[in-house]
Amino acid sequence: MHRLPNAAGLSLRAVKHAVEAARVGGLNLLFGSSLASLSLAARPRAMIQYLADSLFLHRAMCGRRGLPQRNVVDVLAGSPTQAIRLGSLGTGAEWFWPQASYTQDIVSLCLICQILRPRRVFEIGTLWGYTSYHFALNTPPDAQIFTLDLPRDGTAAARLPLSLVDGAHIRERSPDDRYRFDGTDEARKIRCLTGDSATFDFSPFHGTIDFFFVDGAHSYEYARSDTQHAVKCCRPGSVIAWHDYGKASLPGLTRFLDERAREWPLYSIPGGSVAFLVVP
């Protein structure tokens, strides 16, 4: 007797996803279109990505983003000369894509670690472990990196709504995938945690985290929930950073942070999609 409601629920979610995909694609085409995009017409996914990135870059260059753009070195009062460490450059799978914003992002995250010298870092959204690896590369030898993600075997589902991009990332993962830090010296600093961030027990970390990175699900609901947990976990003077701010394909996170900017001194990095806050 329960099969029909479940089937109807799945069908309704599929329709909602299709409508959302059409809405995002239509907005990207309307506001980010150019003649050059037509050369990608035979590759719809690449075309949508191009339009979204064009719109992202246009907003950044015109100063039409909700958050003021500031370099992390300026806000965190770091030295104008900083050394950072980069690893797994040959994978080409995570941050060094044709879209330059991702390079801006990973460099800024490494700079935050080098300036703060955090002893305890918490990340929501491990995926392939590329970011947690760079946190380990750019923190003191005794630092601890905690990184949380859904179990790869599918034993735990997301409790809150997901964006289309988040659902695609979950489906892309395999239980057999290796993390980028596997086999490295830095792996000893990294502790992988599993669970849904909406229901995970963060209480053991309250008031102990120096740098908190939010890069799990990007819906409005998850952005709000993850941020609430991050605030409880962080000490005064620590930093919270969010990834994918300003991306047209992930409007929920951007809307949430734009709303919070009425109360908090939030910034976005120039040309990149990292937003950050120094916790009062």
Beta strands, then each sheet from edge to edge (+ up, - down):
strand 1: 120-124
strand 2: 144-149
strand 3: 190-194
strand 4: 209-214
strand 5: 234-242
strand 6: 267-268
strand 7: 275-278
sheet 1: 3+ 2+ 1+ 4+ 5+ 7- 6+
end
